Amino acid sequence: PEVMISIPGGSSHVEKRAVVAACKEAGASDVYLIEEPLAAAIGAKIPISQASGHMIVNLGGGTTEVAIISLGQLVVYKTVRVAGTKIDEAILHHMRKKHNLIVGERTAEDIKIKVGNAFLEEGKEEKKIEVKGRDFQTGLPKIIEVGERSINEAIQKPLKQILEGIKEVLSQTPPELAADIVDQGIVLTGGSALLTNIDRYITYYTGVASFVVEEPLFCVIRGVGMAIENLDSFKEAIR
């Protein structure tokens, strides 16, 4: 079979060769590599081959890929090694430190999905959930109530690191493309883009409108599928 794999933007030649070798060993005839931000952009139906600039932020599980795309190429890109998993870890530590409660990774992710909020709005009623875990001091099972405010405080550090990556890429963007991005906004894809109000958080701190695409979770895999089915159209994007 022919195989296409998405790789982080700016992967080294050694890393790329290792991926290709692993696929060939597993029985692939041809191996194509596509950079993750490009795959996400194709999956989000962004016309990447145009001369105008598009900014895409793919918030995954392990990494956040930030890229400016123009003429089917990554013009400026950065991989931030902070994403969904680090947000879960931050919640886990916060529960232990602030509430003396030990929870597992699955519970931390559940808390993120239910009451995780990147940008709290004034005057809105706070969502709360019951969290079950183990008391840090007594070692006995315990149930406590946790609200959005507490979790918002917990996830500030990883969110700031993601924001720094976005600002760094914006600061390196050529002026003509920066003008396009102000007009078109920042496109958010990936599973962690489902975090409540992450678009409002990025808009507020960068001053550039941000929006989450439909079904952000499947953008990359859909983009990879579209690229391998139309290899000729996406020749420039594929290594």
Backbone torsions as a table, in degrees:
resi	resn	phi	psi	omega
1	PRO	NA	152.9	172.7
2	GLU	-86.0	137.6	-175.3
3	VAL	-124.4	138.4	171.7
4	MET	-123.2	134.0	-176.8
5	ILE	-126.9	137.9	176.3
6	SER	-90.7	137.7	-178.0
7	ILE	-125.1	155.3	178.1
8	PRO	-60.3	145.9	177.9
9	GLY	-59.1	136.0	177.9
10	GLY	76.8	24.8	174.9
11	SER	-67.4	146.3	-178.3
12	SER	-76.4	165.1	-180.0
13	HIS	-61.6	-36.0	-180.0
14	VAL	-62.9	-45.3	179.9
15	GLU	-63.1	-42.5	-179.6
16	LYS	-63.0	-44.5	-179.9
17	ARG	-61.4	-38.4	-179.6
18	ALA	-63.9	-40.3	179.4
19	VAL	-65.1	-45.9	-179.6
20	VAL	-61.9	-45.0	-178.9
21	ALA	-61.6	-41.7	-179.3
22	ALA	-63.5	-40.5	-179.7
23	CYS	-67.8	-41.4	-178.6
24	LYS	-63.9	-38.8	179.8
25	GLU	-65.0	-31.6	-179.3
26	ALA	-79.9	-2.9	174.3
27	GLY	108.6	15.2	178.9
28	ALA	-81.6	143.0	178.7
29	SER	-83.0	-54.3	177.3
30	ASP	-119.9	141.4	178.6
31	VAL	-122.4	125.2	176.6
32	TYR	-113.2	140.1	177.5
33	LEU	-113.9	137.5	176.9
34	ILE	-132.1	137.8	-179.2
35	GLU	-70.9	139.3	-173.2
36	GLU	-54.7	-45.7	179.9
37	PRO	-60.3	-35.7	178.7
38	LEU	-67.1	-43.4	178.7
39	ALA	-61.3	-42.2	179.7
40	ALA	-63.7	-40.0	-179.8
41	ALA	-66.1	-40.9	178.7
42	ILE	-63.9	-44.1	179.7
43	GLY	-64.9	-28.6	179.3
44	ALA	-86.9	7.4	178.4
45	LYS	59.8	39.8	175.5
46	ILE	-89.4	131.9	179.6
47	PRO	-73.3	83.5	-170.2
48	ILE	-71.2	-18.9	-175.7
49	SER	-81.5	-7.3	179.7
50	GLN	-72.0	163.2	-177.7
51	ALA	-77.6	-16.2	-178.7
52	SER	-74.1	159.3	-177.4
53	GLY	-91.2	141.6	175.5
54	HIS	-128.0	139.1	177.1
55	MET	-110.3	129.1	-179.7
56	ILE	-125.8	135.9	175.7
57	VAL	-121.4	111.0	-178.8
58	ASN	-100.6	104.4	-176.8
59	LEU	-92.0	101.0	-176.0
60	GLY	-96.4	-147.8	178.7
61	GLY	-92.6	-48.3	-176.7
62	GLY	-100.1	-32.1	-178.1
63	THR	-135.7	155.7	172.1
64	THR	-111.0	121.6	-179.9
65	GLU	-100.7	122.7	178.7
66	VAL	-115.5	127.7	-177.3
67	ALA	-149.8	149.0	170.1
68	ILE	-106.3	126.2	-176.1
69	ILE	-116.7	134.3	174.5
70	SER	-151.1	141.5	-179.3
71	LEU	51.5	38.5	175.8
72	GLY	71.7	14.9	-178.9
73	GLN	-128.9	157.4	172.7
74	LEU	-83.0	119.0	-179.0
75	VAL	-85.9	-51.7	175.9
76	VAL	-131.0	138.2	178.4
77	TYR	-151.1	157.5	176.8
78	LYS	-151.1	139.1	174.0
79	THR	-106.0	118.7	177.6
80	VAL	-101.3	124.6	-176.5
81	ARG	-83.6	44.2	176.7
82	VAL	-134.9	126.9	178.2
83	ALA	-159.5	-146.4	-174.3
84	GLY	-51.5	-45.2	-176.8
85	THR	-63.6	-41.4	-179.9
86	LYS	-66.6	-33.3	177.6
87	ILE	-66.3	-41.8	177.0
88	ASP	-60.3	-44.4	-179.3
89	GLU	-61.8	-39.7	179.8
90	ALA	-62.4	-39.2	178.8
91	ILE	-66.3	-42.7	179.8
92	LEU	-57.2	-48.9	-179.5
93	HIS	-65.2	-39.8	-178.2
94	HIS	-63.5	-42.3	-179.2
95	MET	-62.1	-36.1	-178.3
96	ARG	-74.0	-43.1	-174.5
97	LYS	-75.7	-46.3	-172.1
98	LYS	-87.3	-37.1	-173.1
99	HIS	-113.0	3.5	-179.9
100	ASN	55.9	34.8	-175.8
101	LEU	-122.6	128.8	177.9
102	ILE	-96.0	121.1	178.4
103	VAL	-123.1	160.6	178.9
104	GLY	-88.5	174.6	-178.1
105	GLU	-62.6	-39.1	-179.0
106	ARG	-65.5	-38.6	178.1
107	THR	-65.7	-41.5	179.9
108	ALA	-60.0	-41.7	179.7
109	GLU	-67.2	-38.1	178.5
110	ASP	-61.8	-41.5	178.2
111	ILE	-62.0	-44.3	-179.2
112	LYS	-59.2	-44.0	-177.3
113	ILE	-67.7	-40.3	-173.3
114	LYS	-84.0	-43.6	-177.9
115	VAL	-126.4	10.8	176.5
116	GLY	-69.1	128.2	-179.2
117	ASN	-144.0	119.8	-175.5
118	ALA	-76.8	-26.8	-172.5
119	PHE	-141.8	104.0	-176.4
120	LEU	-78.2	137.3	178.5
121	GLU	-99.0	138.2	-179.8
122	GLU	-68.2	144.7	174.0
123	GLY	78.9	-3.0	178.9
124	LYS	-92.1	143.4	-178.5
125	GLU	-67.2	136.2	-176.7
126	GLU	-77.5	131.0	176.7
127	LYS	-79.1	142.0	178.4
128	LYS	-134.6	150.0	174.6
129	ILE	-137.3	159.7	175.4
130	GLU	-88.6	134.0	179.9
131	VAL	-119.8	130.1	178.9
132	LYS	-103.2	138.5	179.0
133	GLY	-165.6	-159.0	-179.5
134	ARG	-116.6	134.1	179.6
135	ASP	-66.0	130.6	-175.1
136	PHE	-64.9	-34.6	-176.4
137	GLN	-87.5	-46.7	-174.9
138	THR	-89.8	-20.9	-177.9
139	GLY	78.1	6.3	-179.0
140	LEU	-95.3	153.7	177.8
141	PRO	-60.5	147.8	-176.0
142	LYS	-151.8	146.8	176.3
143	ILE	-119.7	130.4	175.0
144	ILE	-131.6	165.5	177.6
145	GLU	-103.2	131.5	-179.0
146	VAL	-125.2	138.7	-178.4
147	GLY	-112.9	172.8	-177.9
148	GLU	-58.9	-38.5	-176.5
149	ARG	-59.8	-45.8	-178.8
150	SER	-61.7	-42.9	-178.2
151	ILE	-72.8	-34.2	176.9
152	ASN	-60.4	-41.4	178.2
153	GLU	-64.1	-38.5	-177.2
154	ALA	-65.5	-36.0	-171.7
155	ILE	-96.3	7.3	-177.8
156	GLN	-60.6	-40.7	-175.2
157	LYS	-63.6	-53.9	178.4
158	PRO	-61.0	-35.5	179.3
159	LEU	-63.6	-39.8	179.5
160	LYS	-63.6	-38.9	-179.8
161	GLN	-65.2	-38.8	177.1
162	ILE	-64.9	-43.7	-179.8
163	LEU	-61.2	-40.4	178.4
164	GLU	-59.7	-42.3	178.3
165	GLY	-61.1	-41.4	179.6
166	ILE	-65.1	-44.0	-179.2
167	LYS	-64.4	-38.6	-179.7
168	GLU	-62.2	-44.7	179.3
169	VAL	-65.3	-40.7	178.3
170	LEU	-62.1	-37.3	-177.6
171	SER	-70.9	-20.5	-179.6
172	GLN	-98.6	1.9	-175.2
173	THR	-77.3	133.8	175.7
174	PRO	-57.0	142.9	-173.1
175	PRO	-53.7	-40.1	-177.9
176	GLU	-63.4	-40.9	-179.2
177	LEU	-73.0	-32.8	178.2
178	ALA	-61.6	-37.5	178.7
179	ALA	-63.4	-40.0	177.7
180	ASP	-62.7	-39.0	-176.1
181	ILE	-69.1	-36.5	176.6
182	VAL	-61.5	-39.4	179.8
183	ASP	-70.2	-44.8	-170.3
184	GLN	-95.2	-19.3	179.0
185	GLY	86.2	176.4	-179.6
186	ILE	-99.2	130.4	-178.7
187	VAL	-95.1	127.4	-179.8
188	LEU	-108.0	126.5	178.2
189	THR	-130.7	178.0	178.4
190	GLY	92.1	158.3	-175.6
191	GLY	-58.8	-36.4	-177.3
192	SER	-74.0	-9.9	174.7
193	ALA	-69.9	-11.7	177.8
194	LEU	-77.9	-6.3	177.3
195	LEU	-61.5	129.1	-176.4
196	THR	-52.7	131.3	174.5
197	ASN	62.3	19.2	178.1
198	ILE	-63.9	-33.0	178.3
199	ASP	-65.2	-41.0	-179.6
200	ARG	-68.6	-35.5	178.6
201	TYR	-61.6	-48.6	-178.1
202	ILE	-67.9	-40.1	178.4
203	THR	-60.8	-44.4	-175.9
204	TYR	-64.0	-43.0	-174.1
205	TYR	-89.3	-14.0	178.2
206	THR	-108.7	-20.8	-176.8
207	GLY	78.2	6.0	178.9
208	VAL	-112.0	130.6	-179.2
209	ALA	-57.8	135.6	179.1
210	SER	-126.6	147.1	176.5
211	PHE	-147.0	150.0	-179.2
212	VAL	-94.3	132.7	-179.6
213	VAL	-74.7	168.7	175.9
214	GLU	-68.5	140.8	-179.4
215	GLU	44.7	61.8	-175.8
216	PRO	-60.4	-27.0	-177.0
217	LEU	-61.7	-30.4	-173.0
218	PHE	-104.8	5.9	-175.9
219	CYS	-57.6	-48.5	-174.6
220	VAL	-65.4	-48.5	-176.3
221	ILE	-67.4	-34.1	177.3
222	ARG	-67.3	-39.4	178.6
223	GLY	-64.0	-41.4	178.3
224	VAL	-62.2	-43.2	179.2
225	GLY	-61.3	-44.8	-179.6
226	MET	-65.6	-37.8	-178.0
227	ALA	-68.4	-40.7	-177.4
228	ILE	-74.3	-26.3	177.4
229	GLU	-77.2	-26.2	-179.1
230	ASN	-122.9	58.4	-174.6
231	LEU	-54.7	-38.9	-176.3
232	ASP	-65.0	-40.6	-177.1
233	SER	-69.1	-29.4	-174.9
234	PHE	-107.6	24.7	-177.1
235	LYS	-53.4	-41.2	-176.3
236	GLU	-65.4	-31.9	-173.9
237	ALA	-78.9	-18.9	-172.0
238	ILE	-99.2	135.5	-179.7
239	ARG	-83.5	NA	NA
